Amino acid sequence: MKKIVLIPDSFKGTMSSGEICDIMEKSIKKTYPSAQIISIPVADGGEGSVDAFLCAVGGEKKKVIVKGPYFEDVEAFYGVIDNGETAIIEMAACAGLPLVGDNKNPKATTTYGVGQLILSALEQGCKKIIMGLGGSATNDAGTGAAAALGIKFTDSNNKEFIPVGGTLKNIAHIDMTELDNRLKSVQFITMCDIDNPLFGESGAAFIFAPQKGATPNDVLELDDGLKHISNIIKKDLNKDVSELKGAGAAGGMGGGMVAFFNSKLQMGIETVLDTVNFDSLAKDADMVFSGEGKIDSQSIRGKVVIGVAKRTKLYDIPLVAIVGDIGDDIEEAYDKGVSAIFSINRVAVDFKYAKQRAKDDLFHTMDNLMRFIHTLKKQ
């Protein structure tokens, strides 16, 4: 074993992807001390995405004061990689649920600060912006971010305002004429790991707004607002996001990124793999290890393990998934390129106990596996 690539997702609530890489490497080095280990921590677009990219490819974290979920000043951040060419922004840095605490109200929260982060990246000279969606406290379809960058929203009285979830229904016109000119030469990629549409029973409001504090009546109002702005976008911008997969991500910001900034929506793992040049890093590897907290039927739709497996399959490289738990109906994972799946739950305990010993269990699971591989290679 001369070269091994580590590319795990985090185990939510237990270990970050960076911690998992460190533990895996220490365990591998016990058996293969001279092996070249390449670590690529992964995040799905939500909290931790900036740090994961910076850890994987290097770069600089920029801190800036922007507006938070309730238009209050907060210190947020973004990452700059590729010698200043690319900005990594996680919208949760200034519009995330942790920032509102118990004061949850998706009818009143804004993504305005996200637009300010984009503005700061423009001022740094970035020509590509990777936007991570996830963990939002908002339901404004990205209109706040759009307003921060010069897009004007007016009501039926031609009065300009900054929409929030509860006032999307008041938008009568969208004026793009004062959109920041620098955006014309910027490439946007939006990391989006869900395929929910903008509105409807599987849309942003019905599926995600309750966890952001919405009552059943709020959900109906928010859904109507999302449907309304979809119609205005079609009328004024000649774009149809009504059935766009992923438009419902982050309170409709997936749709807003496409409508206002011509962004491409892309699975988070595909964005990571492209950005870190995974194919060139892994094509001569002896083995790749990935993993996530639980692999189940939902994982097959394109989460980290399967996304990596599709790439390793092209080069006939073994891909082993190290996970916290294994669900039912995961046989399709093997067809997609996963060679084997191992759970670190060595003593079969409930999650509340398992997470307390997860780091040790991960180390010993990897150690056990490497011992077995070493024994096979000696035969």
N, C-alpha and C positions, 0 to 999 in steps of 0.2 A: 504494500500500500504506500505509494509514493506521493499521491496527491488526492486530497479529500476536500470537497466543497460542502460547507454548512450553510443552509438557507432556511431556517425555521421561522414560522410566525411566532408571536408571543403566545404563552398559555395565559389567557385572560385572567387577571386577578391572582396570578401565581408567579410567573416569571416573564420578564421582557425577552424579546428575541435576542438582544445582546447578551443577556445573562445566560440564555440557553446555549448560544455559541461558545461562550467562555467555558461553561461546564463540559460541553461536548468535547472541546479541544483538549482540556486537561485529561479527560478520560481516555481519549484516543492516544494521547502522547504516552500513556503508561505502556501501551503495547507497541506503538509505532512512534518512538521519540523523534525520528528524523523525517517524518512525513510532513509534506507541505500542506498546511491547513489554510483554506481561504474561507473567511467568515463573511456572510452577507445577511445581516439582520433585516427582517422584513416587518413592515407595518402596513395596515390595510387602508390607509388614508386618514384614519382618525388620529387620536392622541398618540404621540410617539413617532409619527411618520417622518418628521423633520430629523429627529435624532437618529432614526434608523438609516436614512439616506446619508447623513453626515458620517455615521460610523462606517458605512459600507464603502463610500467613495471619497471621503474627506470633503472639506469645505469649511464654511464659516456660518455661524448662527448670528443673525442680525436681530437686535431688540429694538422695538419701536413702540411709542405710545399711540394707541388707536382707540376707537370707540368700542365698548363692550356690548353685551347683549341688550342693555337698556340705555345705550348712548352715553354710558359713563366712561371715563378715561381708564384704560387698563394697559398694562405692559404686555405686549404680545411679541411674537418672534416669527421668523421664517429662516430658511436655510438658503445659502448660495453655493452652488457647486459648478463644476466645469469651467473653472477660471473666471467665474463671474457671469457666465452666459445663461445659467439656469437657476431659477428660484424654485424652492420647494415650500409650498404653503399648506399648512393644515388649518382649515377654517375653524376647527375647534379651539385654536389658540386664542381667538377673541369672540367666538360665538358658540362656545361649547357648553354643554349641560353643567359641568362642574362650576362654571362661573356664575350660574344663577342660584346655586344652592337650593334652598327650599322655595325660593321665589320663582316658580316655574309658570310661564304664561306665553305660549307660542303665538298668541294673538298680538303680543306687544314687543317681542324681541326682534332684533335686526342683525343683518349681515354687513352693515355699513363698514365695520372695522375690517372686514375681509377685503373690501375694496381699497381701504387705506393701505393694507399690506401689499396689495398688487401695485398701488401707486408708489410705495416705497421701493419695490423691486424694479419698477420702471426707472426710478431715479438712480438706481444702482447700475442701470444699463443692461439689465437682463433681457434677453431676447426669447426666452422660453420659460413658461411658467407651468409647473406641475401642481395642480390643486388637489389636495386630499379632502374628500368629503367623508364625514362620519362624526358621530358624537355631538350633533348640533342641538342647540336649544331653540332653533328658529323654524319658521314656516312661511318665510317671505319670498320664496322662489328666487332668491338671490337679488331681489330688487334693491336691497340696501347697498350691496356691493356695487351694483350698477350705478346707483345714485352717486356714490362716492367718486366714481370715475367719469361723471359728467352727463350721464343719461338722465333725462328729465321725465318725470311722471306727473301728469296733470289730471285733475278731476273734471267733472262736467261743467264747472264754472271756470275752467282754464287756470285753476290755481295749482301751483307746483307743490308737491309734498313728497316726503320719503315714505314709501309704503312699508308696512309691517304685515304680519299674517292677517290681522283683523281688518286691515284697510285695503287689501288687494282688490276687493270688490268695488272700491271707489275710483280705480284707475280708468280714465276715459281715453287717454292718449299716451303713447310713448314716443319721445323725441330723442333721436340718436345723434342729432347734428353736433352736439358739443361733447361727444365722447372723446376722451383723451386720444389725441392723434397718434401717440406712440404705440397704441394698441394695434394699429394696423400692421405693424411689422413684428408682432409678438405671436409666437405659437403657443396655444393653450392645450394642455392635456389634463383631463380631470379624472382622477382615480375614483372609480365607482364600482363597488362590489355587490350591488344589488340591482335587480332589474325591474323594480317597481315603477309603474307609470306615475305621471304627475298627479292625477286625481282619480277618483273612483274608489271602489271598495278595497282595492289593493294598492291605492295611491299613498302619497306622503301623509296626508292628514289621518286617514283611517288606520293606517298601520303604525305610524310612528308618533303622531301628535299626543296620544294618551300618555306615553312615557315622558313627554315634555310638559305635562300638566293640563292637557286639554280635557274638558268635560265632554260627554256625549254630544251636547248641543254645540260646544266649541268645534268639535270635529266636523260637524255638518257645515258650520259657518266657514271654517278654514278650507274645506273641500270645495265649497262654492267659490271661494276666492281664487283658488288655484285653477278651477275650470274657467273662471272669468278672465284671469290674466292669460291663460292659454288662448282664448279667443282674441284678446287684444293683441297679443304677439302675432297671431296669424294675420290679423287685419293690418297692423301698422308695420310689422317687420317682415311679413310674407314668409314666415317660418311656422311649421306645424310641429309642435312638441307634444301634442295631445296623446299620442300613443308611443312616444319615444321610450324605449327601455332604459331605465336608470334615471329618468327625469325626476322621479320622486325622491331621489336621494337627498339627504340633508334638508328636509323641509322644502323640496322642490328646487334646490339650488342646482341639481343636475340639469334640469331643464333650463334654468336661468343661464348657466354657463354656456350652453349651446346657443340659446337665443340672443344673448347680449354680447358674447365674446367669441362666437364661432368655435367654441372648444370641441375637441374630440372627447367623447366619453370612452374610457378604457378600463378594463379590469385592473385592479390595483397591482396584482402580481405581474401582469404583463408589462405594466409601466416600470416596475422595479427591475424586472429581468432585462428590459431594453436599456434602462438608464445605467445599470452597472455592467453592461456588456456580458451578461451571463453566458451566452453561447461560447464566446471566445475563452472565458475563464474555465468553463466546465468541460469543453469538448475532449480534453485529454486527461480528465480526472478518472481515478480508479473507482470512486464511489461518491455519491451525493447523499447527504442526510438532510431531510426536511422534517416538518412537524407542525402540529397545532394542538390546541387544548383538547379538542375532540374531533375525530374524523367520523363523519356520518354521511347520510344521503345528501345533505345540504352541501357538503364539501365537494361532491362530485360536480357541482354546477360551476366550479371555477375558482375555488379558494386556493390558498397558497400551495398546498401539497400537489394538487392536480395540475395547477399551472406550471409548476416546476417539472412534474413528471412528463408532461407533454413535450417539454424541451429535451429532457434527458433521453427520452425514448428515441428521438431523432438520431442520437449519437450512440445508442445502445449502451448507455451508462446505467449501472444499477442505482436505483433511487429507493432509499429506505426511509420510511416515515416513522418518526418517534413521537408518540402522542400521549396525552393524558388519559384518554378514554377512547374506546372503539365502539361505535354504534352498529346498528344492524344495516343490512343492505349496502355494504361497501364493496361488494365483489367487483363492481365496474371500475373501481380504482386501479385494479390490476391490469385491466384492459387498456387503461389510459397511460400506463407506464410505471406504476408503482410496483416495485419488486417485492417488498415485504412491509408489514406494519407491526410495530411493537408498542405496547402500552407500558408506561413507566409505573403504573399502579401495582407495585410488586406484592403488596399484601391485601389487595382488594378491599379497600376501605372507602367510606363516603368521602365526597369532595372536601368537606370541612376539615377532615383529618388528613386527606391525601395532600392538600396544598401545603400543609405544615412540613411535610417531609419530601416535597416534590424535588427539591434541588439534589438531595442525596439519592433519591430514587432514580433521577435522570442520570446521575453520574454512574451509579451501579448498573443500570440497564445498558448504558453505552459500554461500560467496561466488560460486562458479560458478553455482549454482542461482538466486541472487538476480539476478545479471547477466542470466541468460536470461529470467527473469520480467520484469525491467525492459525488456529489448529487446522482448518481446512486447507489453507495455503501451504502448510508444511507437508501435506500428504501427496 
